[in-house]
Every structure is written in structure tokens, then in C-alpha cells.
Amino acid sequence: MRERRFGRLGWPVSEVGYGMWGIAGGEGGWTGADDASGAVALDTAVELGCTFFDTAWIYGRGHSEQLLGELLRRYPGRNLTVATKVPPKNRVWPSAKGARISDVFPDDHLWSYLRMSLDNLGVEAIDLLQFHVWEDSWATDPGWQRTIQEMRERGLIRGVGISVNRWEPWNVLKTLETGLIDAVQVIYNIFDQAPEDELFPACRELDVAVVARVPFDEGTLTGTLTRDTTWPAGDWRSSYFVPENLEASVTRAERLAKVVPAGVTMPELALRFILEDPTVSTVIPGMRSVRHVQANLATGTAEPLPAELMAELRRHRWDRVPTEWSQ
């Protein structure tokens, strides 16, 4: 597994990391999660060289963090990088335009969830603490700035990140200029190429790490969805893939399937496309089985894609704007 430098923090992290949303299950998550098989998948990832693990308190209401904490204790000698996220106090994803940061990330809320995450993970300090939603209008608010600086000074966190709202890669640019943000987590894939326009140049200039999330477009870029695909009640995907979105997503996946080279799977192509951009520090596919771990981490040793294929993939860009179902 190749490694990349994690922005100005300088950490060496695996090109392919581990996104831990789906592994936790629970309300608002993905159905089918199982702790036993999840632990085996996590162990396999470590053994194959994965060193970056991204979780959040909201993933299973702390359960995903606890699973990661158990992994850390099973591998005390490994240099594993841990990233987690503080949920918005008002539980609104994405954040609403005009929302006040005092209602979303007040000081006492940030401290409370930092303590819970430290306890769940069983660590003395979190490598990367991220805001789980963001509005760039909050950039100059002194409250969050003071809080994260104190957390750093007390040695409770080593870096600060922002998880940018879906399809809003521009909604963090002013905040990056404060110099207080070390990493940005953003949706970036064959369809969602907009981060290349403004966000990636800003991150290169400021030496801010980029964590690419949703590499498979919530499943569309696995090539397994059909217009008849359904999910169990309570599964987050049932609210995301409303008929309007499912139809459009499958249509675009079918179009993409025509250019996938022989001997390459669509998920492999999706990950390799992302890793073609050196601005990306790591990509975090969600993985719940050993089979998926093995397949996804293998892309960390794959050769670059041909220029002609990259040019073709760029024609599959799909610019979207947030809507009531996009969350």
C-alpha cells in the first residue's frame, strides 16, 4: 500500500483509508452491519497496510468509534491515524444557510463530544477532529477558533478538519484562509469533480490535506444498482435514492459502464480515478466485508490510468446542487 503525505500535518497515511459509516449500523445508517464480520474486515485492512480510519460519533451513536477503539487496542504498535467528527447540535445535515454557529457548534457542545469521542476511542488525543457540517459564513467567528486552539494546546487533538456539505466544495474556502484548518473531507468521484475547480487549488496553496469521501457515489459507482433496487426500512439509502435520484444515477452508471476497460471493475476504476489527483491525501471507501477490503486496498498499488481513459472519465462529470433528499 502506497502512502501519501497528509498536508501540512505531515503524517504518512495510506492512499486508501477506511470509511466507517456503514460498519456501525444503527438508526440513520446502513443496514446489514455486523460487529463480528466488521472486526475481521478492519483487521484485514490493517494487515494489508491501511493506516487511515475515518469515523464519527453519529455513526451508530458512538458505536463506530468504539469499534475503532477496539481495533487500536488490537494493534498497539501500528501507526494508525484516527479521524472522527463532532455532530451538529441541531442534528441538521447539511447545515442550513443562515444557521448560527452558536446553535450548531457551541463551545460546550464541542467539548462534550470531544470527551465522548476520546472515551469511545480509548485514546488520550484524537489525530483529526472534524466538524461534521459547515457554513463558510462561520469562518471568522471567534468561538470555534478559540475552542479548537485550546483543544490543541491541551494536547487533546492534533489536527482540525471540516467535512464539507454534499455538493458544496466551495463552502469552506474562506475558512481555509484562517489557517486553522488542516484537512477538508469532501465528496469527490467520477461524477463529482467540482472540488477540482476551487477547493483543490486552495488546498494545494495552503497545504491542507484532502480526504475524498463517497468514492462510489453512495453505491452508484459500484455498478450494482438497478432501477428496481430497494433497501430495508430505516436504511439511509432508501431516503437518498428516491425515484428521481435512482433513475438518474442508474442511467449515468450504465453510460459509464460502457467505457470501463476489460479486466477492471467499476469500483476499481472509481478509486483509481480519485487517486490520479495528487491533491488527494487519502480516499475512504466504506467497507464491511473482507472481500471489499481486499479489492479496494488493492487499488493502492495499481498503475496510473491511461490519459485517454482519464479524458473520457472527465466527460462523466455530473454537477448537482443540494435538494431535500440529498442530505
LUMMIKE-855963 format. One record per residue (C-alpha): x, y, z; residue number from 1. Coordinates in nm, 2 decimals, decimal comma, padded with zeros to 4 digits. Layout:
<atoms>
[atom [X; Y; Z]; NUM];
...
</atoms>
This chain:
<atoms>
[atom [00,00; 00,00; 00,00]; 1];
[atom [00,14; 00,33; -00,10]; 2];
[atom [00,14; 00,63; 00,14]; 3];
[atom [00,08; 01,00; 00,09]; 4];
[atom [00,16; 01,30; 00,30]; 5];
[atom [-00,13; 01,43; 00,49]; 6];
[atom [-00,10; 01,80; 00,42]; 7];
[atom [00,10; 02,02; 00,65]; 8];
[atom [00,05; 01,78; 00,94]; 9];
[atom [00,30; 01,57; 00,76]; 10];
[atom [00,16; 01,23; 00,86]; 11];
[atom [00,22; 00,94; 00,62]; 12];
[atom [-00,12; 00,78; 00,55]; 13];
[atom [-00,23; 00,50; 00,32]; 14];
[atom [-00,37; 00,61; -00,01]; 15];
[atom [-00,68; 00,41; 00,06]; 16];
[atom [-00,83; 00,46; 00,40]; 17];
[atom [-01,13; 00,32; 00,57]; 18];
[atom [-01,47; 00,49; 00,59]; 19];
[atom [-01,66; 00,36; 00,89]; 20];
[atom [-02,01; 00,49; 00,84]; 21];
[atom [-02,16; 00,16; 00,70]; 22];
[atom [-01,98; -00,06; 00,95]; 23];
[atom [-02,17; 00,08; 01,25]; 24];
[atom [-02,53; 00,03; 01,15]; 25];
[atom [-02,80; 00,18; 01,37]; 26];
[atom [-03,06; 00,44; 01,31]; 27];
[atom [-02,99; 00,66; 01,01]; 28];
[atom [-02,71; 00,43; 00,88]; 29];
[atom [-02,68; 00,14; 00,65]; 30];
[atom [-02,85; -00,19; 00,73]; 31];
[atom [-02,66; -00,52; 00,73]; 32];
[atom [-02,38; -00,42; 00,97]; 33];
[atom [-02,24; -00,70; 01,19]; 34];
[atom [-01,97; -00,64; 01,46]; 35];
[atom [-01,80; -00,97; 01,42]; 36];
[atom [-01,76; -00,95; 01,04]; 37];
[atom [-01,68; -00,58; 01,07]; 38];
[atom [-01,40; -00,66; 01,31]; 39];
[atom [-01,25; -00,91; 01,07]; 40];
[atom [-01,27; -00,66; 00,78]; 41];
[atom [-01,10; -00,39; 01,00]; 42];
[atom [-00,82; -00,64; 01,09]; 43];
[atom [-00,77; -00,73; 00,73]; 44];
[atom [-00,74; -00,37; 00,63]; 45];
[atom [-00,46; -00,31; 00,89]; 46];
[atom [-00,28; -00,62; 00,78]; 47];
[atom [-00,30; -00,50; 00,42]; 48];
[atom [-00,15; -00,16; 00,51]; 49];
[atom [-00,45; 00,06; 00,57]; 50];
[atom [-00,35; 00,33; 00,82]; 51];
[atom [-00,62; 00,60; 00,80]; 52];
[atom [-00,96; 00,54; 00,96]; 53];
[atom [-01,25; 00,79; 00,95]; 54];
[atom [-01,54; 00,77; 01,18]; 55];
[atom [-01,79; 01,00; 01,35]; 56];
[atom [-01,99; 01,00; 01,67]; 57];
[atom [-02,32; 00,99; 01,48]; 58];
[atom [-02,22; 00,66; 01,31]; 59];
[atom [-02,41; 00,43; 01,54]; 60];
[atom [-02,42; 00,70; 01,82]; 61];
[atom [-02,06; 00,63; 01,92]; 62];
[atom [-02,06; 00,26; 01,82]; 63];
[atom [-01,83; 00,31; 01,52]; 64];
[atom [-01,59; 00,49; 01,74]; 65];
[atom [-01,60; 00,21; 01,99]; 66];
[atom [-01,52; -00,04; 01,71]; 67];
[atom [-01,23; 00,17; 01,60]; 68];
[atom [-01,11; 00,19; 01,96]; 69];
[atom [-01,11; -00,19; 01,99]; 70];
[atom [-00,91; -00,20; 01,67]; 71];
[atom [-00,65; 00,04; 01,81]; 72];
[atom [-00,61; -00,19; 02,11]; 73];
[atom [-00,56; -00,49; 01,90]; 74];
[atom [-00,28; -00,32; 01,71]; 75];
[atom [-00,09; -00,11; 01,97]; 76];
[atom [00,23; -00,10; 01,77]; 77];
[atom [00,08; 00,02; 01,44]; 78];
[atom [00,08; 00,39; 01,34]; 79];
[atom [-00,29; 00,42; 01,27]; 80];
[atom [-00,44; 00,77; 01,21]; 81];
[atom [-00,78; 00,83; 01,37]; 82];
[atom [-01,03; 01,09; 01,24]; 83];
[atom [-01,37; 01,15; 01,39]; 84];
[atom [-01,64; 01,41; 01,36]; 85];
[atom [-01,85; 01,62; 01,60]; 86];
[atom [-02,22; 01,61; 01,50]; 87];
[atom [-02,42; 01,94; 01,47]; 88];
[atom [-02,61; 02,01; 01,79]; 89];
[atom [-02,93; 02,07; 01,60]; 90];
[atom [-02,88; 01,74; 01,41]; 91];
[atom [-02,94; 01,90; 01,07]; 92];
[atom [-02,75; 01,76; 00,78]; 93];
[atom [-02,64; 01,95; 00,58]; 94];
[atom [-02,63; 02,27; 00,77]; 95];
[atom [-02,89; 02,53; 00,67]; 96];
[atom [-02,80; 02,86; 00,51]; 97];
[atom [-02,83; 03,13; 00,77]; 98];
[atom [-02,78; 02,89; 01,06]; 99];
[atom [-02,59; 03,04; 01,35]; 100];
[atom [-02,28; 02,85; 01,46]; 101];
[atom [-02,38; 02,91; 01,82]; 102];
[atom [-02,68; 02,68; 01,75]; 103];
[atom [-02,48; 02,42; 01,56]; 104];
[atom [-02,14; 02,41; 01,73]; 105];
[atom [-02,15; 02,60; 02,06]; 106];
[atom [-01,84; 02,57; 02,29]; 107];
[atom [-01,99; 02,33; 02,54]; 108];
[atom [-02,12; 02,10; 02,27]; 109];
[atom [-01,77; 02,08; 02,11]; 110];
[atom [-01,61; 01,99; 02,44]; 111];
[atom [-01,88; 01,74; 02,53]; 112];
[atom [-01,84; 01,54; 02,21]; 113];
[atom [-01,47; 01,56; 02,22]; 114];
[atom [-01,48; 01,39; 02,56]; 115];
[atom [-01,73; 01,13; 02,44]; 116];
[atom [-01,51; 01,05; 02,14]; 117];
[atom [-01,20; 01,02; 02,35]; 118];
[atom [-01,38; 00,78; 02,57]; 119];
[atom [-01,52; 00,58; 02,29]; 120];
[atom [-01,19; 00,55; 02,11]; 121];
[atom [-01,00; 00,49; 02,43]; 122];
[atom [-00,72; 00,74; 02,34]; 123];
[atom [-00,57; 01,05; 02,51]; 124];
[atom [-00,57; 01,25; 02,19]; 125];
[atom [-00,76; 01,24; 01,86]; 126];
[atom [-00,55; 01,28; 01,55]; 127];
[atom [-00,81; 01,47; 01,34]; 128];
[atom [-01,12; 01,62; 01,49]; 129];
[atom [-01,37; 01,73; 01,22]; 130];
[atom [-01,68; 01,95; 01,21]; 131];
[atom [-01,95; 01,73; 01,05]; 132];
[atom [-02,12; 02,01; 00,87]; 133];
[atom [-02,00; 02,36; 00,78]; 134];
[atom [-02,10; 02,71; 00,66]; 135];
[atom [-01,83; 02,94; 00,53]; 136];
[atom [-02,02; 03,23; 00,69]; 137];
[atom [-01,88; 03,10; 01,03]; 138];
[atom [-01,52; 03,14; 00,92]; 139];
[atom [-01,44; 03,45; 01,14]; 140];
[atom [-01,65; 03,35; 01,44]; 141];
[atom [-01,41; 03,36; 01,74]; 142];
[atom [-01,59; 03,09; 01,94]; 143];
[atom [-01,49; 02,79; 01,74]; 144];
[atom [-01,15; 02,93; 01,67]; 145];
[atom [-01,08; 02,97; 02,04]; 146];
[atom [-01,22; 02,63; 02,13]; 147];
[atom [-01,01; 02,43; 01,88]; 148];
[atom [-00,70; 02,63; 01,97]; 149];
[atom [-00,75; 02,54; 02,34]; 150];
[atom [-00,80; 02,17; 02,25]; 151];
[atom [-00,47; 02,17; 02,05]; 152];
[atom [-00,29; 02,35; 02,33]; 153];
[atom [-00,41; 02,09; 02,59]; 154];
[atom [-00,29; 01,81; 02,36]; 155];
[atom [-00,64; 01,66; 02,31]; 156];
[atom [-00,64; 01,69; 01,93]; 157];
[atom [-00,35; 01,70; 01,68]; 158];
[atom [-00,54; 01,84; 01,38]; 159];
[atom [-00,87; 02,00; 01,28]; 160];
[atom [-01,08; 01,92; 00,98]; 161];
[atom [-01,41; 02,01; 00,81]; 162];
[atom [-01,64; 01,77; 00,64]; 163];
[atom [-01,79; 01,98; 00,36]; 164];
[atom [-02,16; 01,96; 00,29]; 165];
[atom [-02,27; 01,74; -00,01]; 166];
[atom [-02,21; 01,91; -00,34]; 167];
[atom [-02,08; 02,23; -00,18]; 168];
[atom [-01,70; 02,21; -00,21]; 169];
[atom [-01,68; 02,59; -00,23]; 170];
[atom [-01,84; 02,63; 00,12]; 171];
[atom [-01,52; 02,62; 00,31]; 172];
[atom [-01,28; 02,85; 00,11]; 173];
[atom [-01,29; 03,15; 00,35]; 174];
[atom [-01,24; 02,92; 00,65]; 175];
[atom [-00,93; 02,77; 00,50]; 176];
[atom [-00,78; 03,12; 00,48]; 177];
[atom [-00,79; 03,14; 00,86]; 178];
[atom [-00,50; 02,89; 00,87]; 179];
[atom [-00,68; 02,69; 01,14]; 180];
[atom [-00,80; 02,40; 00,93]; 181];
[atom [-00,56; 02,12; 00,85]; 182];
[atom [-00,78; 01,89; 00,64]; 183];
[atom [-01,10; 01,90; 00,43]; 184];
[atom [-01,32; 01,60; 00,37]; 185];
[atom [-01,52; 01,63; 00,05]; 186];
[atom [-01,72; 01,42; -00,19]; 187];
[atom [-01,50; 01,36; -00,49]; 188];
[atom [-01,55; 01,09; -00,75]; 189];
[atom [-01,60; 01,03; -01,13]; 190];
[atom [-01,94; 01,21; -01,11]; 191];
[atom [-01,85; 01,48; -00,85]; 192];
[atom [-01,54; 01,65; -01,00]; 193];
[atom [-01,63; 02,00; -00,88]; 194];
[atom [-01,37; 02,00; -00,60]; 195];
[atom [-01,11; 02,04; -00,87]; 196];
[atom [-01,24; 02,38; -00,96]; 197];
[atom [-01,16; 02,59; -00,65]; 198];
[atom [-01,12; 02,37; -00,35]; 199];
[atom [-00,82; 02,16; -00,46]; 200];
[atom [-00,61; 02,46; -00,58]; 201];
[atom [-00,68; 02,63; -00,24]; 202];
[atom [-00,57; 02,31; -00,05]; 203];
[atom [-00,25; 02,29; -00,26]; 204];
[atom [-00,17; 02,65; -00,19]; 205];
[atom [-00,23; 02,62; 00,19]; 206];
[atom [-00,10; 02,26; 00,22]; 207];
[atom [-00,44; 02,14; 00,35]; 208];
[atom [-00,50; 01,77; 00,34]; 209];
[atom [-00,79; 01,63; 00,13]; 210];
[atom [-00,99; 01,33; 00,24]; 211];
[atom [-01,20; 01,21; -00,06]; 212];
[atom [-01,53; 01,06; 00,06]; 213];
[atom [-01,82; 00,89; -00,12]; 214];
[atom [-01,59; 00,74; -00,39]; 215];
[atom [-01,87; 00,52; -00,52]; 216];
[atom [-02,14; 00,78; -00,51]; 217];
[atom [-02,33; 00,60; -00,23]; 218];
[atom [-02,33; 00,28; -00,44]; 219];
[atom [-02,40; 00,41; -00,79]; 220];
[atom [-02,03; 00,37; -00,90]; 221];
[atom [-02,02; 00,01; -00,79]; 222];
[atom [-02,24; -00,07; -01,09]; 223];
[atom [-02,47; -00,29; -00,89]; 224];
[atom [-02,78; -00,06; -00,86]; 225];
[atom [-03,08; -00,11; -01,09]; 226];
[atom [-03,40; 00,09; -01,12]; 227];
[atom [-03,57; -00,17; -00,91]; 228];
[atom [-03,32; -00,16; -00,62]; 229];
[atom [-03,48; -00,12; -00,28]; 230];
[atom [-03,34; -00,11; 00,08]; 231];
[atom [-03,49; -00,21; 00,41]; 232];
[atom [-03,69; 00,04; 00,61]; 233];
[atom [-03,46; 00,26; 00,81]; 234];
[atom [-03,17; 00,22; 00,58]; 235];
[atom [-03,03; 00,57; 00,49]; 236];
[atom [-03,01; 00,48; 00,12]; 237];
[atom [-03,39; 00,44; 00,09]; 238];
[atom [-03,43; 00,81; 00,17]; 239];
[atom [-03,14; 00,92; -00,06]; 240];
[atom [-03,22; 00,71; -00,37]; 241];
[atom [-03,57; 00,85; -00,42]; 242];
[atom [-03,71; 00,76; -00,76]; 243];
[atom [-03,58; 01,08; -00,91]; 244];
[atom [-03,23; 01,02; -00,80]; 245];
[atom [-03,22; 00,64; -00,85]; 246];
[atom [-03,33; 00,67; -01,22]; 247];
[atom [-03,07; 00,94; -01,29]; 248];
[atom [-02,80; 00,76; -01,11]; 249];
[atom [-02,85; 00,42; -01,28]; 250];
[atom [-02,87; 00,59; -01,62]; 251];
[atom [-02,54; 00,75; -01,57]; 252];
[atom [-02,38; 00,44; -01,43]; 253];
[atom [-02,50; 00,25; -01,74]; 254];
[atom [-02,34; 00,51; -01,96]; 255];
[atom [-02,01; 00,48; -01,76]; 256];
[atom [-02,01; 00,10; -01,78]; 257];
[atom [-01,95; 00,12; -02,15]; 258];
[atom [-01,60; 00,27; -02,10]; 259];
[atom [-01,48; 00,05; -01,81]; 260];
[atom [-01,18; -00,14; -01,95]; 261];
[atom [-01,18; -00,52; -01,97]; 262];
[atom [-01,04; -00,67; -01,66]; 263];
[atom [-01,12; -00,37; -01,44]; 264];
[atom [-01,43; -00,34; -01,22]; 265];
[atom [-01,62; -00,02; -01,19]; 266];
[atom [-01,53; 00,03; -00,82]; 267];
[atom [-01,17; -00,02; -00,90]; 268];
[atom [-01,19; 00,24; -01,18]; 269];
[atom [-01,37; 00,48; -00,94]; 270];
[atom [-01,09; 00,46; -00,68]; 271];
[atom [-00,81; 00,49; -00,94]; 272];
[atom [-00,97; 00,80; -01,09]; 273];
[atom [-00,96; 00,97; -00,75]; 274];
[atom [-00,61; 00,87; -00,68]; 275];
[atom [-00,49; 01,02; -01,01]; 276];
[atom [-00,51; 01,36; -00,84]; 277];
[atom [-00,21; 01,41; -00,61]; 278];
[atom [-00,41; 01,67; -00,41]; 279];
[atom [-00,60; 01,38; -00,25]; 280];
[atom [-00,43; 01,26; 00,06]; 281];
[atom [-00,65; 00,95; 00,11]; 282];
[atom [-00,98; 00,81; -00,02]; 283];
[atom [-01,21; 00,65; 00,23]; 284];
[atom [-01,45; 00,39; 00,07]; 285];
[atom [-01,69; 00,23; 00,31]; 286];
[atom [-01,61; -00,14; 00,36]; 287];
[atom [-01,80; -00,41; 00,56]; 288];
[atom [-01,65; -00,74; 00,42]; 289];
[atom [-01,31; -00,88; 00,37]; 290];
[atom [-01,38; -00,92; 00,00]; 291];
[atom [-01,44; -00,54; -00,03]; 292];
[atom [-01,14; -00,46; 00,18]; 293];
[atom [-00,91; -00,67; -00,03]; 294];
[atom [-01,05; -00,53; -00,36]; 295];
[atom [-01,04; -00,17; -00,26]; 296];
[atom [-00,70; -00,17; -00,09]; 297];
[atom [-00,55; -00,34; -00,40]; 298];
[atom [-00,60; -00,01; -00,59]; 299];
[atom [-00,34; 00,14; -00,36]; 300];
[atom [-00,08; -00,05; -00,57]; 301];
[atom [-00,24; -00,01; -00,92]; 302];
[atom [-00,08; 00,17; -01,21]; 303];
[atom [-00,19; 00,52; -01,33]; 304];
[atom [-00,48; 00,52; -01,57]; 305];
[atom [-00,41; 00,60; -01,94]; 306];
[atom [-00,45; 00,96; -02,03]; 307];
[atom [-00,72; 00,88; -02,29]; 308];
[atom [-00,93; 00,70; -02,03]; 309];
[atom [-00,90; 00,98; -01,79]; 310];
[atom [-01,01; 01,22; -02,06]; 311];
[atom [-01,32; 01,00; -02,12]; 312];
[atom [-01,40; 00,98; -01,75]; 313];
[atom [-01,39; 01,36; -01,72]; 314];
[atom [-01,68; 01,37; -01,96]; 315];
[atom [-01,89; 01,19; -01,70]; 316];
[atom [-01,88; 01,49; -01,46]; 317];
[atom [-02,23; 01,55; -01,30]; 318];
[atom [-02,28; 01,88; -01,14]; 319];
[atom [-02,55; 01,87; -00,88]; 320];
[atom [-02,70; 02,10; -00,62]; 321];
[atom [-02,83; 02,00; -00,27]; 322];
[atom [-03,20; 01,92; -00,26]; 323];
[atom [-03,45; 01,80; 00,00]; 324];
[atom [-03,33; 01,43; -00,03]; 325];
[atom [-02,96; 01,48; -00,08]; 326];
[atom [-02,88; 01,53; 00,30]; 327];
</atoms>
